[in-house]
Amino acid sequence: MNIAERAALLLGRAQLSDLAGAGDVPYVRWQNVKRGRARMGLEEIEILGRVFPSYRWWLLTGDGGKPNGPFESPVDI
């Protein structure tokens, strides 16, 4: 699974209003990304990391192991 696929999985778990409130990306942009009308960019990935802080390591690397820090991988996705 690549970073775009991991980001899409987290996007499916998120509330668009939470994502829009966590950064400068407007709600309508999140709608377009979620519906496949726009590609997810770096700013959106960064915001996903803010909304899901415990999944940051997994989101960026795909590694389910735990580095030094409060990271984990989602097991029920």
N, CA, C and O atoms as CSV, one atom per row, in Angstrom:
chain,resi,resn,atom,element,x,y,z
A,1,MET,N,N,0.854,-1.169,0.000
A,1,MET,CA,C,0.000,0.000,0.000
A,1,MET,C,C,0.907,1.242,0.000
A,1,MET,O,O,1.853,1.330,0.784
A,2,ASN,N,N,0.607,2.188,-0.882
A,2,ASN,CA,C,1.422,3.397,-0.958
A,2,ASN,C,C,0.798,4.510,-0.102
A,2,ASN,O,O,-0.280,4.341,0.467
A,3,ILE,N,N,1.490,5.634,-0.027
A,3,ILE,CA,C,1.046,6.721,0.848
A,3,ILE,C,C,-0.321,7.266,0.429
A,3,ILE,O,O,-1.120,7.636,1.290
A,4,ALA,N,N,-0.603,7.322,-0.859
A,4,ALA,CA,C,-1.906,7.808,-1.319
A,4,ALA,C,C,-3.020,6.873,-0.861
A,4,ALA,O,O,-4.096,7.333,-0.480
A,5,GLU,N,N,-2.775,5.584,-0.895
A,5,GLU,CA,C,-3.780,4.612,-0.447
A,5,GLU,C,C,-3.978,4.688,1.064
A,5,GLU,O,O,-5.105,4.602,1.551
A,6,ARG,N,N,-2.880,4.850,1.805
A,6,ARG,CA,C,-2.995,4.985,3.261
A,6,ARG,C,C,-3.750,6.263,3.616
A,6,ARG,O,O,-4.592,6.264,4.514
A,7,ALA,N,N,-3.448,7.348,2.908
A,7,ALA,CA,C,-4.145,8.617,3.145
A,7,ALA,C,C,-5.633,8.487,2.828
A,7,ALA,O,O,-6.472,9.032,3.545
A,8,ALA,N,N,-5.958,7.771,1.763
A,8,ALA,CA,C,-7.365,7.571,1.397
A,8,ALA,C,C,-8.109,6.776,2.470
A,8,ALA,O,O,-9.279,7.043,2.742
A,9,LEU,N,N,-7.435,5.806,3.077
A,9,LEU,CA,C,-8.072,5.044,4.155
A,9,LEU,C,C,-8.393,5.944,5.345
A,9,LEU,O,O,-9.483,5.868,5.912
A,10,LEU,N,N,-7.447,6.788,5.716
A,10,LEU,CA,C,-7.704,7.710,6.822
A,10,LEU,C,C,-8.765,8.738,6.450
A,10,LEU,O,O,-9.588,9.108,7.287
A,11,LEU,N,N,-8.755,9.196,5.222
A,11,LEU,CA,C,-9.764,10.143,4.761
A,11,LEU,C,C,-11.157,9.542,4.912
A,11,LEU,O,O,-12.108,10.243,5.260
A,12,GLY,N,N,-11.272,8.264,4.653
A,12,GLY,CA,C,-12.554,7.591,4.811
A,12,GLY,C,C,-13.041,7.530,6.244
A,12,GLY,O,O,-14.242,7.414,6.485
A,13,ARG,N,N,-12.126,7.607,7.198
A,13,ARG,CA,C,-12.481,7.570,8.621
A,13,ARG,C,C,-12.766,8.956,9.190
A,13,ARG,O,O,-13.360,9.071,10.261
A,14,ALA,N,N,-12.353,10.001,8.492
A,14,ALA,CA,C,-12.406,11.357,9.039
A,14,ALA,C,C,-13.720,12.059,8.720
A,14,ALA,O,O,-14.391,11.751,7.736
A,15,GLN,N,N,-14.059,12.994,9.565
A,15,GLN,CA,C,-15.146,13.923,9.291
A,15,GLN,C,C,-14.554,15.080,8.498
A,15,GLN,O,O,-13.541,15.650,8.904
A,16,LEU,N,N,-15.161,15.429,7.390
A,16,LEU,CA,C,-14.628,16.510,6.561
A,16,LEU,C,C,-14.560,17.825,7.320
A,16,LEU,O,O,-13.649,18.621,7.091
A,17,SER,N,N,-15.494,18.063,8.205
A,17,SER,CA,C,-15.464,19.301,8.990
A,17,SER,C,C,-14.256,19.334,9.918
A,17,SER,O,O,-13.682,20.399,10.144
A,18,ASP,N,N,-13.861,18.184,10.459
A,18,ASP,CA,C,-12.663,18.119,11.297
A,18,ASP,C,C,-11.417,18.421,10.475
A,18,ASP,O,O,-10.523,19.134,10.931
A,19,LEU,N,N,-11.362,17.880,9.266
A,19,LEU,CA,C,-10.210,18.118,8.396
A,19,LEU,C,C,-10.129,19.586,7.997
A,19,LEU,O,O,-9.051,20.180,8.015
A,20,ALA,N,N,-11.263,20.168,7.638
A,20,ALA,CA,C,-11.290,21.580,7.237
A,20,ALA,C,C,-10.896,22.479,8.401
A,20,ALA,O,O,-10.274,23.521,8.196
A,21,GLY,N,N,-11.252,22.088,9.613
A,21,GLY,CA,C,-10.923,22.891,10.785
A,21,GLY,C,C,-9.486,22.744,11.247
A,21,GLY,O,O,-9.007,23.555,12.040
A,22,ALA,N,N,-8.787,21.720,10.764
A,22,ALA,CA,C,-7.418,21.448,11.221
A,22,ALA,C,C,-6.357,22.126,10.372
A,22,ALA,O,O,-5.167,21.998,10.660
A,23,GLY,N,N,-6.761,22.840,9.338
A,23,GLY,CA,C,-5.779,23.482,8.470
A,23,GLY,C,C,-6.427,24.494,7.552
A,23,GLY,O,O,-7.565,24.916,7.760
A,24,ASP,N,N,-5.680,24.871,6.539
A,24,ASP,CA,C,-6.139,25.902,5.602
A,24,ASP,C,C,-6.841,25.346,4.361
A,24,ASP,O,O,-7.167,26.104,3.448
A,25,VAL,N,N,-7.074,24.053,4.320
A,25,VAL,CA,C,-7.746,23.438,3.169
A,25,VAL,C,C,-9.252,23.523,3.399
A,25,VAL,O,O,-9.742,23.008,4.403
A,26,PRO,N,N,-9.997,24.158,2.499
A,26,PRO,CA,C,-11.438,24.324,2.706
A,26,PRO,C,C,-12.219,23.007,2.575
A,26,PRO,O,O,-11.768,22.038,1.964
A,27,TYR,N,N,-13.390,23.027,3.172
A,27,TYR,CA,C,-14.283,21.867,3.179
A,27,TYR,C,C,-14.559,21.356,1.767
A,27,TYR,O,O,-14.542,20.148,1.529
A,28,VAL,N,N,-14.811,22.266,0.833
A,28,VAL,CA,C,-15.135,21.874,-0.545
A,28,VAL,C,C,-13.963,21.119,-1.184
A,28,VAL,O,O,-14.171,20.166,-1.935
A,29,ARG,N,N,-12.755,21.538,-0.889
A,29,ARG,CA,C,-11.568,20.828,-1.411
A,29,ARG,C,C,-11.534,19.405,-0.857
A,29,ARG,O,O,-11.268,18.456,-1.595
A,30,TRP,N,N,-11.803,19.254,0.445
A,30,TRP,CA,C,-11.834,17.909,1.028
A,30,TRP,C,C,-12.915,17.050,0.370
A,30,TRP,O,O,-12.703,15.860,0.135
A,31,GLN,N,N,-14.062,17.642,0.076
A,31,GLN,CA,C,-15.127,16.910,-0.620
A,31,GLN,C,C,-14.626,16.403,-1.969
A,31,GLN,O,O,-14.856,15.249,-2.330
A,32,ASN,N,N,-13.947,17.263,-2.705
A,32,ASN,CA,C,-13.451,16.879,-4.027
A,32,ASN,C,C,-12.396,15.788,-3.934
A,32,ASN,O,O,-12.375,14.877,-4.762
A,33,VAL,N,N,-11.531,15.867,-2.953
A,33,VAL,CA,C,-10.519,14.823,-2.767
A,33,VAL,C,C,-11.197,13.505,-2.417
A,33,VAL,O,O,-10.872,12.460,-2.981
A,34,LYS,N,N,-12.138,13.563,-1.485
A,34,LYS,CA,C,-12.819,12.339,-1.046
A,34,LYS,C,C,-13.620,11.692,-2.182
A,34,LYS,O,O,-13.700,10.466,-2.260
A,35,ARG,N,N,-14.202,12.495,-3.045
A,35,ARG,CA,C,-15.005,11.971,-4.160
A,35,ARG,C,C,-14.162,11.593,-5.373
A,35,ARG,O,O,-14.701,11.111,-6.370
A,36,GLY,N,N,-12.841,11.805,-5.304
A,36,GLY,CA,C,-11.963,11.438,-6.402
A,36,GLY,C,C,-11.876,12.470,-7.505
A,36,GLY,O,O,-11.351,12.182,-8.580
A,37,ARG,N,N,-12.378,13.658,-7.262
A,37,ARG,CA,C,-12.333,14.725,-8.264
A,37,ARG,C,C,-11.029,15.508,-8.220
A,37,ARG,O,O,-10.718,16.257,-9.147
A,38,ALA,N,N,-10.267,15.337,-7.146
A,38,ALA,CA,C,-8.978,16.017,-6.993
A,38,ALA,C,C,-8.011,15.057,-6.304
A,38,ALA,O,O,-8.411,14.194,-5.523
A,39,ARG,N,N,-6.733,15.234,-6.615
A,39,ARG,CA,C,-5.714,14.406,-5.972
A,39,ARG,C,C,-5.308,15.021,-4.645
A,39,ARG,O,O,-5.275,16.241,-4.487
A,40,MET,N,N,-5.004,14.157,-3.703
A,40,MET,CA,C,-4.554,14.617,-2.407
A,40,MET,C,C,-3.130,15.153,-2.535
A,40,MET,O,O,-2.269,14.525,-3.152
A,41,GLY,N,N,-2.899,16.305,-1.952
A,41,GLY,CA,C,-1.582,16.919,-1.984
A,41,GLY,C,C,-0.890,16.813,-0.635
A,41,GLY,O,O,-1.421,16.240,0.316
A,42,LEU,N,N,0.291,17.372,-0.578
A,42,LEU,CA,C,1.078,17.324,0.645
A,42,LEU,C,C,0.389,18.022,1.810
A,42,LEU,O,O,0.460,17.548,2.944
A,43,GLU,N,N,-0.264,19.121,1.549
A,43,GLU,CA,C,-0.947,19.841,2.624
A,43,GLU,C,C,-2.058,18.987,3.232
A,43,GLU,O,O,-2.245,18.969,4.449
A,44,GLU,N,N,-2.786,18.285,2.378
A,44,GLU,CA,C,-3.850,17.411,2.888
A,44,GLU,C,C,-3.268,16.261,3.713
A,44,GLU,O,O,-3.830,15.892,4.744
A,45,ILE,N,N,-2.162,15.700,3.270
A,45,ILE,CA,C,-1.523,14.617,4.025
A,45,ILE,C,C,-1.044,15.127,5.379
A,45,ILE,O,O,-1.170,14.435,6.389
A,46,GLU,N,N,-0.502,16.327,5.397
A,46,GLU,CA,C,-0.060,16.914,6.656
A,46,GLU,C,C,-1.241,17.100,7.617
A,46,GLU,O,O,-1.118,16.839,8.813
A,47,ILE,N,N,-2.368,17.547,7.095
A,47,ILE,CA,C,-3.562,17.734,7.928
A,47,ILE,C,C,-4.077,16.397,8.438
A,47,ILE,O,O,-4.497,16.298,9.591
A,48,LEU,N,N,-4.051,15.366,7.599
A,48,LEU,CA,C,-4.441,14.031,8.076
A,48,LEU,C,C,-3.565,13.616,9.259
A,48,LEU,O,O,-4.053,13.011,10.214
A,49,GLY,N,N,-2.283,13.939,9.193
A,49,GLY,CA,C,-1.388,13.645,10.306
A,49,GLY,C,C,-1.754,14.397,11.570
A,49,GLY,O,O,-1.555,13.886,12.672
A,50,ARG,N,N,-2.288,15.606,11.430
A,50,ARG,CA,C,-2.739,16.368,12.597
A,50,ARG,C,C,-4.020,15.784,13.184
A,50,ARG,O,O,-4.183,15.713,14.402
A,51,VAL,N,N,-4.915,15.374,12.311
A,51,VAL,CA,C,-6.200,14.835,12.768
A,51,VAL,C,C,-6.019,13.428,13.364
A,51,VAL,O,O,-6.727,13.051,14.298
A,52,PHE,N,N,-5.078,12.667,12.825
A,52,PHE,CA,C,-4.791,11.315,13.309
A,52,PHE,C,C,-3.333,11.234,13.779
A,52,PHE,O,O,-2.521,10.565,13.138
A,53,PRO,N,N,-2.989,11.899,14.879
A,53,PRO,CA,C,-1.580,11.953,15.286
A,53,PRO,C,C,-0.974,10.584,15.601
A,53,PRO,O,O,0.223,10.384,15.394
A,54,SER,N,N,-1.763,9.657,16.090
A,54,SER,CA,C,-1.201,8.349,16.420
A,54,SER,C,C,-0.918,7.505,15.177
A,54,SER,O,O,-0.244,6.479,15.266
A,55,TYR,N,N,-1.429,7.932,14.016
A,55,TYR,CA,C,-1.188,7.199,12.761
A,55,TYR,C,C,-0.144,7.874,11.868
A,55,TYR,O,O,0.105,7.405,10.757
A,56,ARG,N,N,0.464,8.957,12.331
A,56,ARG,CA,C,1.408,9.706,11.485
A,56,ARG,C,C,2.516,8.837,10.921
A,56,ARG,O,O,2.792,8.877,9.722
A,57,TRP,N,N,3.153,8.050,11.778
A,57,TRP,CA,C,4.280,7.221,11.325
A,57,TRP,C,C,3.813,6.247,10.258
A,57,TRP,O,O,4.455,6.101,9.218
A,58,TRP,N,N,2.703,5.584,10.514
A,58,TRP,CA,C,2.152,4.633,9.549
A,58,TRP,C,C,1.787,5.333,8.249
A,58,TRP,O,O,2.080,4.830,7.165
A,59,LEU,N,N,1.141,6.506,8.358
A,59,LEU,CA,C,0.738,7.254,7.170
A,59,LEU,C,C,1.936,7.580,6.294
A,59,LEU,O,O,1.882,7.409,5.076
A,60,LEU,N,N,2.997,8.041,6.897
A,60,LEU,CA,C,4.157,8.481,6.127
A,60,LEU,C,C,5.034,7.344,5.638
A,60,LEU,O,O,5.614,7.443,4.557
A,61,THR,N,N,5.148,6.269,6.402
A,61,THR,CA,C,6.103,5.216,6.056
A,61,THR,C,C,5.464,3.898,5.665
A,61,THR,O,O,6.065,3.114,4.930
A,62,GLY,N,N,4.262,3.643,6.143
A,62,GLY,CA,C,3.644,2.343,5.930
A,62,GLY,C,C,4.138,1.299,6.914
A,62,GLY,O,O,3.694,0.151,6.885
A,63,ASP,N,N,5.042,1.689,7.774
A,63,ASP,CA,C,5.626,0.788,8.762
A,63,ASP,C,C,4.714,0.701,9.970
A,63,ASP,O,O,4.382,1.719,10.578
A,64,GLY,N,N,4.313,-0.491,10.313
A,64,GLY,CA,C,3.453,-0.688,11.472
A,64,GLY,C,C,4.219,-0.750,12.774
A,64,GLY,O,O,3.618,-0.742,13.848
A,65,GLY,N,N,5.550,-0.813,12.697
A,65,GLY,CA,C,6.358,-0.842,13.908
A,65,GLY,C,C,6.316,0.489,14.623
A,65,GLY,O,O,5.950,1.512,14.046
A,66,LYS,N,N,6.693,0.461,15.873
A,66,LYS,CA,C,6.653,1.687,16.660
A,66,LYS,C,C,8.051,2.259,16.825
A,66,LYS,O,O,8.904,1.650,17.471
A,67,PRO,N,N,8.286,3.429,16.241
A,67,PRO,CA,C,9.538,4.118,16.518
A,67,PRO,C,C,9.449,4.782,17.891
A,67,PRO,O,O,8.443,4.627,18.584
A,68,ASN,N,N,10.457,5.496,18.281
A,68,ASN,CA,C,10.388,6.234,19.537
A,68,ASN,C,C,9.327,7.306,19.413
A,68,ASN,O,O,9.474,8.248,18.634
A,69,GLY,N,N,8.279,7.167,20.162
A,69,GLY,CA,C,7.192,8.135,20.106
A,69,GLY,C,C,5.847,7.449,20.193
A,69,GLY,O,O,5.776,6.220,20.199
A,70,PRO,N,N,4.787,8.220,20.260
A,70,PRO,CA,C,3.444,7.665,20.430
A,70,PRO,C,C,2.781,7.312,19.099
A,70,PRO,O,O,1.713,7.840,18.789
A,71,PHE,N,N,3.386,6.442,18.319
A,71,PHE,CA,C,2.845,6.099,17.013
A,71,PHE,C,C,2.270,4.689,17.040
A,71,PHE,O,O,2.705,3.849,17.828
A,72,GLU,N,N,1.311,4.437,16.194
A,72,GLU,CA,C,0.762,3.108,16.015
A,72,GLU,C,C,0.212,2.984,14.610
A,72,GLU,O,O,0.076,3.980,13.900
A,73,SER,N,N,-0.102,1.769,14.208
A,73,SER,CA,C,-0.721,1.577,12.894
A,73,SER,C,C,-2.173,1.137,13.110
A,73,SER,O,O,-2.456,0.377,14.036
A,74,PRO,N,N,-3.069,1.597,12.285
A,74,PRO,CA,C,-4.458,1.180,12.434
A,74,PRO,C,C,-4.620,-0.263,12.002
A,74,PRO,O,O,-4.222,-0.623,10.894
A,75,VAL,N,N,-5.183,-1.075,12.833
A,75,VAL,CA,C,-5.300,-2.487,12.505
A,75,VAL,C,C,-6.666,-2.850,11.953
A,75,VAL,O,O,-6.817,-3.892,11.315
A,76,ASP,N,N,-7.654,-2.016,12.184
A,76,ASP,CA,C,-9.020,-2.346,11.759
A,76,ASP,C,C,-9.452,-1.627,10.503
A,76,ASP,O,O,-10.650,-1.482,10.261
A,77,ILE,N,N,-8.505,-1.171,9.694
A,77,ILE,CA,C,-8.874,-0.487,8.453
A,77,ILE,C,C,-9.011,-1.501,7.353
A,77,ILE,O,O,-9.318,-1.141,6.216
